[in-house]
């Protein structure tokens, strides 16, 4: 089981600056809230992760925390993959 601790974001692969979470509130009935990671230095960012698009095994309800975790995973994987 994963521990529900604070998500750790790696430094930006481009400039080495700190990355932060971004949040875009949704409009109920139109689109849901989204989360992404953006570098505070150069602005590199992950795609927006829609709360609804996060996989939900066993029918668990999606949550902002899951969307943030997904965004953090994308960000941290990007470091490993290097820039395209
Ligand atoms: Zn950067």
PDB file of the backbone (N, CA, C, O) and the ligand in Angstrom, with CONECT records:
HET     ZN  A 101       1
ATOM      1  N   UNK A   1       0.844  -1.202   0.000  1.00  0.00           N
ATOM      2  CA  UNK A   1       0.000   0.000   0.000  1.00  0.00           C
ATOM      3  C   UNK A   1       0.875   1.245   0.000  1.00  0.00           C
ATOM      4  O   UNK A   1       1.917   1.293   0.653  1.00  0.00           O
ATOM      5  N   UNK A   2       0.437   2.237  -0.734  1.00  0.00           N
ATOM      6  CA  UNK A   2       1.153   3.504  -0.746  1.00  0.00           C
ATOM      7  C   UNK A   2       0.836   4.289   0.515  1.00  0.00           C
ATOM      8  O   UNK A   2      -0.290   4.286   1.012  1.00  0.00           O
ATOM      9  N   UNK A   3       1.840   4.947   1.004  1.00  0.00           N
ATOM     10  CA  UNK A   3       1.593   5.840   2.137  1.00  0.00           C
ATOM     11  C   UNK A   3       0.986   7.141   1.623  1.00  0.00           C
ATOM     12  O   UNK A   3       1.365   7.658   0.572  1.00  0.00           O
ATOM     13  N   UNK A   4       0.071   7.630   2.369  1.00  0.00           N
ATOM     14  CA  UNK A   4      -0.586   8.868   1.960  1.00  0.00           C
ATOM     15  C   UNK A   4       0.164  10.064   2.519  1.00  0.00           C
ATOM     16  O   UNK A   4      -0.328  10.795   3.379  1.00  0.00           O
ATOM     17  N   UNK A   5       1.362  10.237   2.004  1.00  0.00           N
ATOM     18  CA  UNK A   5       2.175  11.358   2.469  1.00  0.00           C
ATOM     19  C   UNK A   5       2.204  12.438   1.401  1.00  0.00           C
ATOM     20  O   UNK A   5       1.664  12.271   0.308  1.00  0.00           O
ATOM     21  N   UNK A   6       2.828  13.522   1.731  1.00  0.00           N
ATOM     22  CA  UNK A   6       2.916  14.630   0.778  1.00  0.00           C
ATOM     23  C   UNK A   6       3.656  14.165  -0.470  1.00  0.00           C
ATOM     24  O   UNK A   6       4.638  13.427  -0.389  1.00  0.00           O
ATOM     25  N   UNK A   7       3.178  14.601  -1.600  1.00  0.00           N
ATOM     26  CA  UNK A   7       3.797  14.227  -2.860  1.00  0.00           C
ATOM     27  C   UNK A   7       5.093  15.012  -3.041  1.00  0.00           C
ATOM     28  O   UNK A   7       5.163  16.213  -2.778  1.00  0.00           O
ATOM     29  N   UNK A   8       6.098  14.305  -3.492  1.00  0.00           N
ATOM     30  CA  UNK A   8       7.395  14.946  -3.697  1.00  0.00           C
ATOM     31  C   UNK A   8       7.610  15.166  -5.189  1.00  0.00           C
ATOM     32  O   UNK A   8       7.501  14.238  -5.991  1.00  0.00           O
ATOM     33  N   UNK A   9       7.910  16.387  -5.538  1.00  0.00           N
ATOM     34  CA  UNK A   9       8.173  16.716  -6.936  1.00  0.00           C
ATOM     35  C   UNK A   9       9.664  16.917  -7.143  1.00  0.00           C
ATOM     36  O   UNK A   9      10.334  17.611  -6.379  1.00  0.00           O
ATOM     37  N   UNK A  10      10.157  16.296  -8.189  1.00  0.00           N
ATOM     38  CA  UNK A  10      11.573  16.465  -8.495  1.00  0.00           C
ATOM     39  C   UNK A  10      11.812  17.840  -9.116  1.00  0.00           C
ATOM     40  O   UNK A  10      10.885  18.526  -9.547  1.00  0.00           O
ATOM     41  N   UNK A  11      13.070  18.208  -9.143  1.00  0.00           N
ATOM     42  CA  UNK A  11      13.420  19.494  -9.746  1.00  0.00           C
ATOM     43  C   UNK A  11      13.178  19.450 -11.245  1.00  0.00           C
ATOM     44  O   UNK A  11      13.150  18.385 -11.862  1.00  0.00           O
ATOM     45  N   UNK A  12      13.007  20.621 -11.805  1.00  0.00           N
ATOM     46  CA  UNK A  12      12.760  20.732 -13.238  1.00  0.00           C
ATOM     47  C   UNK A  12      13.953  20.191 -14.023  1.00  0.00           C
ATOM     48  O   UNK A  12      15.100  20.501 -13.701  1.00  0.00           O
ATOM     49  N   UNK A  13      13.689  19.383 -15.053  1.00  0.00           N
ATOM     50  CA  UNK A  13      14.779  18.831 -15.867  1.00  0.00           C
ATOM     51  C   UNK A  13      15.420  19.887 -16.760  1.00  0.00           C
ATOM     52  O   UNK A  13      16.537  19.699 -17.242  1.00  0.00           O
ATOM     53  N   UNK A  14      14.732  20.976 -16.977  1.00  0.00           N
ATOM     54  CA  UNK A  14      15.265  22.017 -17.872  1.00  0.00           C
ATOM     55  C   UNK A  14      16.143  23.009 -17.131  1.00  0.00           C
ATOM     56  O   UNK A  14      17.251  23.320 -17.566  1.00  0.00           O
ATOM     57  N   UNK A  15      15.637  23.503 -16.005  1.00  0.00           N
ATOM     58  CA  UNK A  15      16.355  24.592 -15.346  1.00  0.00           C
ATOM     59  C   UNK A  15      16.700  24.292 -13.892  1.00  0.00           C
ATOM     60  O   UNK A  15      17.429  25.056 -13.259  1.00  0.00           O
ATOM     61  N   UNK A  16      16.185  23.188 -13.356  1.00  0.00           N
ATOM     62  CA  UNK A  16      16.542  22.818 -11.995  1.00  0.00           C
ATOM     63  C   UNK A  16      15.772  23.554 -10.922  1.00  0.00           C
ATOM     64  O   UNK A  16      16.065  23.415  -9.734  1.00  0.00           O
ATOM     65  N   UNK A  17      14.796  24.331 -11.328  1.00  0.00           N
ATOM     66  CA  UNK A  17      14.001  25.067 -10.347  1.00  0.00           C
ATOM     67  C   UNK A  17      12.954  24.149  -9.725  1.00  0.00           C
ATOM     68  O   UNK A  17      12.753  23.013 -10.156  1.00  0.00           O
ATOM     69  N   UNK A  18      12.306  24.672  -8.715  1.00  0.00           N
ATOM     70  CA  UNK A  18      11.289  23.927  -7.990  1.00  0.00           C
ATOM     71  C   UNK A  18       9.987  23.902  -8.791  1.00  0.00           C
ATOM     72  O   UNK A  18       9.595  24.890  -9.412  1.00  0.00           O
ATOM     73  N   UNK A  19       9.341  22.757  -8.755  1.00  0.00           N
ATOM     74  CA  UNK A  19       8.052  22.620  -9.427  1.00  0.00           C
ATOM     75  C   UNK A  19       6.927  22.711  -8.400  1.00  0.00           C
ATOM     76  O   UNK A  19       7.091  22.329  -7.241  1.00  0.00           O
ATOM     77  N   UNK A  20       5.797  23.218  -8.845  1.00  0.00           N
ATOM     78  CA  UNK A  20       4.657  23.380  -7.942  1.00  0.00           C
ATOM     79  C   UNK A  20       3.382  22.843  -8.576  1.00  0.00           C
ATOM     80  O   UNK A  20       3.262  22.717  -9.794  1.00  0.00           O
ATOM     81  N   UNK A  21       2.453  22.537  -7.711  1.00  0.00           N
ATOM     82  CA  UNK A  21       1.148  22.104  -8.193  1.00  0.00           C
ATOM     83  C   UNK A  21       0.347  23.301  -8.685  1.00  0.00           C
ATOM     84  O   UNK A  21       0.411  24.401  -8.137  1.00  0.00           O
ATOM     85  N   UNK A  22      -0.400  23.038  -9.727  1.00  0.00           N
ATOM     86  CA  UNK A  22      -1.346  24.037 -10.212  1.00  0.00           C
ATOM     87  C   UNK A  22      -2.728  23.422 -10.104  1.00  0.00           C
ATOM     88  O   UNK A  22      -2.890  22.204 -10.173  1.00  0.00           O
ATOM     89  N   UNK A  23      -3.693  24.259  -9.938  1.00  0.00           N
ATOM     90  CA  UNK A  23      -5.060  23.775  -9.811  1.00  0.00           C
ATOM     91  C   UNK A  23      -6.001  24.669 -10.601  1.00  0.00           C
ATOM     92  O   UNK A  23      -5.922  25.896 -10.543  1.00  0.00           O
ATOM     93  N   UNK A  24      -6.881  24.027 -11.331  1.00  0.00           N
ATOM     94  CA  UNK A  24      -7.879  24.782 -12.081  1.00  0.00           C
ATOM     95  C   UNK A  24      -9.239  24.239 -11.659  1.00  0.00           C
ATOM     96  O   UNK A  24      -9.550  23.067 -11.872  1.00  0.00           O
ATOM     97  N   UNK A  25     -10.014  25.081 -11.077  1.00  0.00           N
ATOM     98  CA  UNK A  25     -11.305  24.605 -10.581  1.00  0.00           C
ATOM     99  C   UNK A  25     -12.235  24.305 -11.746  1.00  0.00           C
ATOM    100  O   UNK A  25     -12.148  24.915 -12.812  1.00  0.00           O
ATOM    101  N   UNK A  26     -13.102  23.373 -11.519  1.00  0.00           N
ATOM    102  CA  UNK A  26     -14.021  22.957 -12.566  1.00  0.00           C
ATOM    103  C   UNK A  26     -15.307  23.743 -12.522  1.00  0.00           C
ATOM    104  O   UNK A  26     -15.558  24.538 -11.616  1.00  0.00           O
ATOM    105  N   UNK A  27     -16.117  23.492 -13.542  1.00  0.00           N
ATOM    106  CA  UNK A  27     -17.439  24.082 -13.590  1.00  0.00           C
ATOM    107  C   UNK A  27     -18.412  22.920 -13.539  1.00  0.00           C
ATOM    108  O   UNK A  27     -18.501  22.145 -14.491  1.00  0.00           O
ATOM    109  N   UNK A  28     -19.114  22.794 -12.481  1.00  0.00           N
ATOM    110  CA  UNK A  28     -19.925  21.614 -12.247  1.00  0.00           C
ATOM    111  C   UNK A  28     -20.902  21.387 -13.384  1.00  0.00           C
ATOM    112  O   UNK A  28     -21.690  22.265 -13.735  1.00  0.00           O
ATOM    113  N   UNK A  29     -20.835  20.182 -13.958  1.00  0.00           N
ATOM    114  CA  UNK A  29     -21.731  19.853 -15.052  1.00  0.00           C
ATOM    115  C   UNK A  29     -21.124  20.114 -16.413  1.00  0.00           C
ATOM    116  O   UNK A  29     -21.656  19.668 -17.429  1.00  0.00           O
ATOM    117  N   UNK A  30     -20.023  20.828 -16.441  1.00  0.00           N
ATOM    118  CA  UNK A  30     -19.374  21.126 -17.718  1.00  0.00           C
ATOM    119  C   UNK A  30     -18.015  20.449 -17.796  1.00  0.00           C
ATOM    120  O   UNK A  30     -17.744  19.687 -18.724  1.00  0.00           O
ATOM    121  N   UNK A  31     -17.177  20.724 -16.835  1.00  0.00           N
ATOM    122  CA  UNK A  31     -15.888  20.058 -16.798  1.00  0.00           C
ATOM    123  C   UNK A  31     -15.430  20.018 -15.347  1.00  0.00           C
ATOM    124  O   UNK A  31     -15.838  20.834 -14.520  1.00  0.00           O
ATOM    125  N   UNK A  32     -14.586  19.064 -15.068  1.00  0.00           N
ATOM    126  CA  UNK A  32     -14.178  18.877 -13.679  1.00  0.00           C
ATOM    127  C   UNK A  32     -12.865  19.591 -13.386  1.00  0.00           C
ATOM    128  O   UNK A  32     -12.186  20.090 -14.284  1.00  0.00           O
ATOM    129  N   UNK A  33     -12.539  19.622 -12.127  1.00  0.00           N
ATOM    130  CA  UNK A  33     -11.307  20.275 -11.706  1.00  0.00           C
ATOM    131  C   UNK A  33     -10.100  19.546 -12.296  1.00  0.00           C
ATOM    132  O   UNK A  33     -10.152  18.347 -12.567  1.00  0.00           O
ATOM    133  N   UNK A  34      -9.030  20.284 -12.486  1.00  0.00           N
ATOM    134  CA  UNK A  34      -7.826  19.727 -13.084  1.00  0.00           C
ATOM    135  C   UNK A  34      -6.612  20.086 -12.240  1.00  0.00           C
ATOM    136  O   UNK A  34      -6.579  21.084 -11.521  1.00  0.00           O
ATOM    137  N   UNK A  35      -5.622  19.217 -12.368  1.00  0.00           N
ATOM    138  CA  UNK A  35      -4.379  19.442 -11.646  1.00  0.00           C
ATOM    139  C   UNK A  35      -3.219  19.265 -12.613  1.00  0.00           C
ATOM    140  O   UNK A  35      -3.291  18.472 -13.551  1.00  0.00           O
ATOM    141  N   UNK A  36      -2.164  20.003 -12.376  1.00  0.00           N
ATOM    142  CA  UNK A  36      -0.965  19.879 -13.192  1.00  0.00           C
ATOM    143  C   UNK A  36       0.232  20.304 -12.358  1.00  0.00           C
ATOM    144  O   UNK A  36       0.086  20.821 -11.250  1.00  0.00           O
ATOM    145  N   UNK A  37       1.406  20.080 -12.902  1.00  0.00           N
ATOM    146  CA  UNK A  37       2.644  20.509 -12.256  1.00  0.00           C
ATOM    147  C   UNK A  37       3.317  21.505 -13.182  1.00  0.00           C
ATOM    148  O   UNK A  37       3.402  21.283 -14.390  1.00  0.00           O
ATOM    149  N   UNK A  38       3.792  22.595 -12.615  1.00  0.00           N
ATOM    150  CA  UNK A  38       4.506  23.561 -13.446  1.00  0.00           C
ATOM    151  C   UNK A  38       5.767  24.024 -12.745  1.00  0.00           C
ATOM    152  O   UNK A  38       5.788  24.236 -11.532  1.00  0.00           O
ATOM    153  N   UNK A  39       6.817  24.176 -13.537  1.00  0.00           N
ATOM    154  CA  UNK A  39       8.086  24.675 -13.019  1.00  0.00           C
ATOM    155  C   UNK A  39       7.955  26.162 -12.703  1.00  0.00           C
ATOM    156  O   UNK A  39       7.382  26.932 -13.475  1.00  0.00           O
ATOM    157  N   UNK A  40       8.498  26.544 -11.556  1.00  0.00           N
ATOM    158  CA  UNK A  40       8.416  27.953 -11.173  1.00  0.00           C
ATOM    159  C   UNK A  40       9.470  28.780 -11.891  1.00  0.00           C
ATOM    160  O   UNK A  40       9.433  30.010 -11.858  1.00  0.00           O
ATOM    161  N   UNK A  41      10.409  28.101 -12.539  1.00  0.00           N
ATOM    162  CA  UNK A  41      11.467  28.820 -13.228  1.00  0.00           C
ATOM    163  C   UNK A  41      11.151  29.064 -14.691  1.00  0.00           C
ATOM    164  O   UNK A  41      10.976  30.204 -15.120  1.00  0.00           O
ATOM    165  N   UNK A  42      11.079  27.964 -15.463  1.00  0.00           N
ATOM    166  CA  UNK A  42      10.944  28.107 -16.914  1.00  0.00           C
ATOM    167  C   UNK A  42       9.526  27.877 -17.404  1.00  0.00           C
ATOM    168  O   UNK A  42       9.223  28.129 -18.571  1.00  0.00           O
ATOM    169  N   UNK A  43       8.660  27.403 -16.532  1.00  0.00           N
ATOM    170  CA  UNK A  43       7.265  27.244 -16.942  1.00  0.00           C
ATOM    171  C   UNK A  43       6.935  25.895 -17.549  1.00  0.00           C
ATOM    172  O   UNK A  43       5.800  25.675 -17.973  1.00  0.00           O
ATOM    173  N   UNK A  44       7.887  24.997 -17.601  1.00  0.00           N
ATOM    174  CA  UNK A  44       7.606  23.651 -18.106  1.00  0.00           C
ATOM    175  C   UNK A  44       6.470  23.055 -17.283  1.00  0.00           C
ATOM    176  O   UNK A  44       6.450  23.175 -16.058  1.00  0.00           O
ATOM    177  N   UNK A  45       5.533  22.418 -17.961  1.00  0.00           N
ATOM    178  CA  UNK A  45       4.398  21.886 -17.212  1.00  0.00           C
ATOM    179  C   UNK A  45       3.935  20.556 -17.765  1.00  0.00           C
ATOM    180  O   UNK A  45       4.213  20.196 -18.908  1.00  0.00           O
ATOM    181  N   UNK A  46       3.224  19.844 -16.921  1.00  0.00           N
ATOM    182  CA  UNK A  46       2.617  18.588 -17.351  1.00  0.00           C
ATOM    183  C   UNK A  46       1.266  18.918 -17.976  1.00  0.00           C
ATOM    184  O   UNK A  46       0.764  20.032 -17.826  1.00  0.00           O
ATOM    185  N   UNK A  47       0.687  17.963 -18.667  1.00  0.00           N
ATOM    186  CA  UNK A  47      -0.693  18.160 -19.117  1.00  0.00           C
ATOM    187  C   UNK A  47      -1.599  18.283 -17.895  1.00  0.00           C
ATOM    188  O   UNK A  47      -1.257  17.819 -16.808  1.00  0.00           O
ATOM    189  N   UNK A  48      -2.747  18.906 -18.084  1.00  0.00           N
ATOM    190  CA  UNK A  48      -3.718  18.961 -17.006  1.00  0.00           C
ATOM    191  C   UNK A  48      -4.310  17.579 -16.790  1.00  0.00           C
ATOM    192  O   UNK A  48      -4.692  16.902 -17.745  1.00  0.00           O
ATOM    193  N   UNK A  49      -4.385  17.171 -15.555  1.00  0.00           N
ATOM    194  CA  UNK A  49      -4.994  15.886 -15.227  1.00  0.00           C
ATOM    195  C   UNK A  49      -6.393  16.156 -14.702  1.00  0.00           C
ATOM    196  O   UNK A  49      -6.578  16.777 -13.655  1.00  0.00           O
ATOM    197  N   UNK A  50      -7.349  15.684 -15.436  1.00  0.00           N
ATOM    198  CA  UNK A  50      -8.738  15.859 -15.060  1.00  0.00           C
ATOM    199  C   UNK A  50      -9.063  14.890 -13.928  1.00  0.00           C
ATOM    200  O   UNK A  50      -8.695  13.716 -13.986  1.00  0.00           O
ATOM    201  N   UNK A  51      -9.737  15.369 -12.919  1.00  0.00           N
ATOM    202  CA  UNK A  51     -10.097  14.509 -11.803  1.00  0.00           C
ATOM    203  C   UNK A  51     -10.802  13.246 -12.273  1.00  0.00           C
ATOM    204  O   UNK A  51     -10.612  12.167 -11.711  1.00  0.00           O
ATOM    205  N   UNK A  52     -11.606  13.391 -13.298  1.00  0.00           N
ATOM    206  CA  UNK A  52     -12.401  12.252 -13.756  1.00  0.00           C
ATOM    207  C   UNK A  52     -11.602  11.231 -14.544  1.00  0.00           C
ATOM    208  O   UNK A  52     -12.028  10.087 -14.702  1.00  0.00           O
ATOM    209  N   UNK A  53     -10.431  11.649 -15.044  1.00  0.00           N
ATOM    210  CA  UNK A  53      -9.675  10.751 -15.906  1.00  0.00           C
ATOM    211  C   UNK A  53      -8.729   9.837 -15.143  1.00  0.00           C
ATOM    212  O   UNK A  53      -8.098   8.953 -15.723  1.00  0.00           O
ATOM    213  N   UNK A  54      -8.641  10.053 -13.871  1.00  0.00           N
ATOM    214  CA  UNK A  54      -7.757   9.217 -13.072  1.00  0.00           C
ATOM    215  C   UNK A  54      -8.399   7.837 -12.917  1.00  0.00           C
ATOM    216  O   UNK A  54      -9.584   7.707 -12.611  1.00  0.00           O
ATOM    217  N   UNK A  55      -7.590   6.837 -13.134  1.00  0.00           N
ATOM    218  CA  UNK A  55      -8.084   5.465 -13.053  1.00  0.00           C
ATOM    219  C   UNK A  55      -8.658   5.182 -11.664  1.00  0.00           C
ATOM    220  O   UNK A  55      -8.128   5.627 -10.646  1.00  0.00           O
ATOM    221  N   UNK A  56      -9.716   4.458 -11.657  1.00  0.00           N
ATOM    222  CA  UNK A  56     -10.363   4.193 -10.377  1.00  0.00           C
ATOM    223  C   UNK A  56     -10.627   2.704 -10.212  1.00  0.00           C
ATOM    224  O   UNK A  56     -11.741   2.231 -10.438  1.00  0.00           O
ATOM    225  N   UNK A  57      -9.594   1.973  -9.819  1.00  0.00           N
ATOM    226  CA  UNK A  57      -9.787   0.543  -9.588  1.00  0.00           C
ATOM    227  C   UNK A  57     -10.799   0.309  -8.479  1.00  0.00           C
ATOM    228  O   UNK A  57     -10.879   1.062  -7.508  1.00  0.00           O
ATOM    229  N   UNK A  58     -11.548  -0.728  -8.650  1.00  0.00           N
ATOM    230  CA  UNK A  58     -12.536  -1.111  -7.646  1.00  0.00           C
ATOM    231  C   UNK A  58     -13.596  -0.041  -7.419  1.00  0.00           C
ATOM    232  O   UNK A  58     -14.214   0.019  -6.356  1.00  0.00           O
ATOM    233  N   UNK A  59     -13.795   0.779  -8.402  1.00  0.00           N
ATOM    234  CA  UNK A  59     -14.873   1.749  -8.286  1.00  0.00           C
ATOM    235  C   UNK A  59     -14.674   2.804  -7.228  1.00  0.00           C
ATOM    236  O   UNK A  59     -15.615   3.475  -6.805  1.00  0.00           O
ATOM    237  N   UNK A  60     -13.432   2.938  -6.808  1.00  0.00           N
ATOM    238  CA  UNK A  60     -13.192   3.986  -5.819  1.00  0.00           C
ATOM    239  C   UNK A  60     -13.461   5.363  -6.427  1.00  0.00           C
ATOM    240  O   UNK A  60     -13.143   5.591  -7.594  1.00  0.00           O
ATOM    241  N   UNK A  61     -14.017   6.245  -5.685  1.00  0.00           N
ATOM    242  CA  UNK A  61     -14.257   7.579  -6.211  1.00  0.00           C
ATOM    243  C   UNK A  61     -12.945   8.308  -6.480  1.00  0.00           C
ATOM    244  O   UNK A  61     -11.966   8.156  -5.749  1.00  0.00           O
ATOM    245  N   UNK A  62     -12.951   9.092  -7.533  1.00  0.00           N
ATOM    246  CA  UNK A  62     -11.760   9.881  -7.825  1.00  0.00           C
ATOM    247  C   UNK A  62     -11.692  11.042  -6.840  1.00  0.00           C
ATOM    248  O   UNK A  62     -12.685  11.425  -6.222  1.00  0.00           O
ATOM    249  N   UNK A  63     -10.529  11.565  -6.724  1.00  0.00           N
ATOM    250  CA  UNK A  63     -10.375  12.684  -5.808  1.00  0.00           C
ATOM    251  C   UNK A  63      -9.272  13.588  -6.293  1.00  0.00           C
ATOM    252  O   UNK A  63      -8.471  13.225  -7.155  1.00  0.00           O
ATOM    253  N   UNK A  64      -9.247  14.751  -5.731  1.00  0.00           N
ATOM    254  CA  UNK A  64      -8.191  15.693  -6.088  1.00  0.00           C
ATOM    255  C   UNK A  64      -6.824  15.110  -5.755  1.00  0.00           C
ATOM    256  O   UNK A  64      -5.853  15.330  -6.478  1.00  0.00           O
ATOM    257  N   UNK A  65      -6.758  14.370  -4.666  1.00  0.00           N
ATOM    258  CA  UNK A  65      -5.475  13.796  -4.282  1.00  0.00           C
ATOM    259  C   UNK A  65      -4.977  12.808  -5.329  1.00  0.00           C
ATOM    260  O   UNK A  65      -3.783  12.753  -5.625  1.00  0.00           O
ATOM    261  N   UNK A  66      -5.890  12.034  -5.882  1.00  0.00           N
ATOM    262  CA  UNK A  66      -5.487  11.076  -6.910  1.00  0.00           C
ATOM    263  C   UNK A  66      -5.018  11.794  -8.160  1.00  0.00           C
ATOM    264  O   UNK A  66      -4.033  11.398  -8.784  1.00  0.00           O
ATOM    265  N   UNK A  67      -5.728  12.850  -8.522  1.00  0.00           N
ATOM    266  CA  UNK A  67      -5.338  13.599  -9.712  1.00  0.00           C
ATOM    267  C   UNK A  67      -3.978  14.243  -9.503  1.00  0.00           C
ATOM    268  O   UNK A  67      -3.153  14.270 -10.416  1.00  0.00           O
ATOM    269  N   UNK A  68      -3.745  14.756  -8.319  1.00  0.00           N
ATOM    270  CA  UNK A  68      -2.450  15.363  -8.021  1.00  0.00           C
ATOM    271  C   UNK A  68      -1.344  14.316  -8.059  1.00  0.00           C
ATOM    272  O   UNK A  68      -0.243  14.574  -8.544  1.00  0.00           O
ATOM    273  N   UNK A  69      -1.654  13.130  -7.539  1.00  0.00           N
ATOM    274  CA  UNK A  69      -0.659  12.059  -7.544  1.00  0.00           C
ATOM    275  C   UNK A  69      -0.318  11.659  -8.973  1.00  0.00           C
ATOM    276  O   UNK A  69       0.838  11.379  -9.290  1.00  0.00           O
ATOM    277  N   UNK A  70      -1.328  11.634  -9.826  1.00  0.00           N
ATOM    278  CA  UNK A  70      -1.094  11.278 -11.224  1.00  0.00           C
ATOM    279  C   UNK A  70      -0.222  12.336 -11.905  1.00  0.00           C
ATOM    280  O   UNK A  70       0.709  12.011 -12.643  1.00  0.00           O
ATOM    281  N   UNK A  71      -0.539  13.595 -11.645  1.00  0.00           N
ATOM    282  CA  UNK A  71       0.246  14.678 -12.235  1.00  0.00           C
ATOM    283  C   UNK A  71       1.692  14.618 -11.742  1.00  0.00           C
ATOM    284  O   UNK A  71       2.632  14.820 -12.510  1.00  0.00           O
ATOM    285  N   UNK A  72       1.851  14.338 -10.461  1.00  0.00           N
ATOM    286  CA  UNK A  72       3.196  14.249  -9.900  1.00  0.00           C
ATOM    287  C   UNK A  72       3.954  13.087 -10.524  1.00  0.00           C
ATOM    288  O   UNK A  72       5.158  13.173 -10.762  1.00  0.00           O
ATOM    289  N   UNK A  73       3.233  11.992 -10.789  1.00  0.00           N
ATOM    290  CA  UNK A  73       3.868  10.840 -11.418  1.00  0.00           C
ATOM    291  C   UNK A  73       4.361  11.169 -12.812  1.00  0.00           C
ATOM    292  O   UNK A  73       5.454  10.762 -13.207  1.00  0.00           O
ATOM    293  N   UNK A  74       3.547  11.910 -13.557  1.00  0.00           N
ATOM    294  CA  UNK A  74       3.941  12.310 -14.906  1.00  0.00           C
ATOM    295  C   UNK A  74       5.171  13.209 -14.839  1.00  0.00           C
ATOM    296  O   UNK A  74       6.126  13.049 -15.599  1.00  0.00           O
ATOM    297  N   UNK A  75       5.120  14.146 -13.919  1.00  0.00           N
ATOM    298  CA  UNK A  75       6.249  15.072 -13.783  1.00  0.00           C
ATOM    299  C   UNK A  75       7.529  14.311 -13.443  1.00  0.00           C
ATOM    300  O   UNK A  75       8.571  14.519 -14.064  1.00  0.00           O
ATOM    301  N   UNK A  76       7.436  13.447 -12.470  1.00  0.00           N
ATOM    302  CA  UNK A  76       8.636  12.744 -12.018  1.00  0.00           C
ATOM    303  C   UNK A  76       9.144  11.758 -13.064  1.00  0.00           C
ATOM    304  O   UNK A  76      10.351  11.540 -13.172  1.00  0.00           O
ATOM    305  N   UNK A  77       8.242  11.161 -13.830  1.00  0.00           N
ATOM    306  CA  UNK A  77       8.674  10.265 -14.908  1.00  0.00           C
ATOM    307  C   UNK A  77       9.389  11.052 -15.996  1.00  0.00           C
ATOM    308  O   UNK A  77      10.358  10.583 -16.593  1.00  0.00           O
ATOM    309  N   UNK A  78       8.887  12.266 -16.240  1.00  0.00           N
ATOM    310  CA  UNK A  78       9.467  13.101 -17.299  1.00  0.00           C
ATOM    311  C   UNK A  78      10.934  13.370 -17.028  1.00  0.00           C
ATOM    312  O   UNK A  78      11.737  13.473 -17.955  1.00  0.00           O
ATOM    313  N   UNK A  79      11.283  13.485 -15.752  1.00  0.00           N
ATOM    314  CA  UNK A  79      12.675  13.713 -15.389  1.00  0.00           C
ATOM    315  C   UNK A  79      13.528  12.549 -15.883  1.00  0.00           C
ATOM    316  O   UNK A  79      14.620  12.740 -16.418  1.00  0.00           O
ATOM    317  N   UNK A  80      13.006  11.345 -15.693  1.00  0.00           N
ATOM    318  CA  UNK A  80      13.750  10.148 -16.052  1.00  0.00           C
ATOM    319  C   UNK A  80      13.875  10.020 -17.564  1.00  0.00           C
ATOM    320  O   UNK A  80      14.922   9.643 -18.090  1.00  0.00           O
ATOM    321  N   UNK A  81      12.803  10.337 -18.237  1.00  0.00           N
ATOM    322  CA  UNK A  81      12.767  10.141 -19.691  1.00  0.00           C
ATOM    323  C   UNK A  81      13.632  11.144 -20.452  1.00  0.00           C
ATOM    324  O   UNK A  81      14.021  10.901 -21.594  1.00  0.00           O
ATOM    325  N   UNK A  82      13.926  12.264 -19.813  1.00  0.00           N
ATOM    326  CA  UNK A  82      14.636  13.373 -20.455  1.00  0.00           C
ATOM    327  C   UNK A  82      13.687  14.117 -21.383  1.00  0.00           C
ATOM    328  O   UNK A  82      12.583  13.676 -21.702  1.00  0.00           O
ATOM    329  N   UNK A  83      14.174  15.233 -21.780  1.00  0.00           N
ATOM    330  CA  UNK A  83      13.393  16.054 -22.698  1.00  0.00           C
ATOM    331  C   UNK A  83      13.313  15.411 -24.068  1.00  0.00           C
ATOM    332  O   UNK A  83      14.265  14.770 -24.516  1.00  0.00           O
ATOM    333  N   UNK A  84      12.213  15.574 -24.715  1.00  0.00           N
ATOM    334  CA  UNK A  84      12.066  15.020 -26.073  1.00  0.00           C
ATOM    335  C   UNK A  84      12.893  15.836 -27.057  1.00  0.00           C
ATOM    336  O   UNK A  84      12.907  15.535 -28.250  1.00  0.00           O
TER     337      UNK A  84
HETATM  338 ZN    ZN A 101      12.211  24.724 -15.342  1.00  0.00          ZN
END
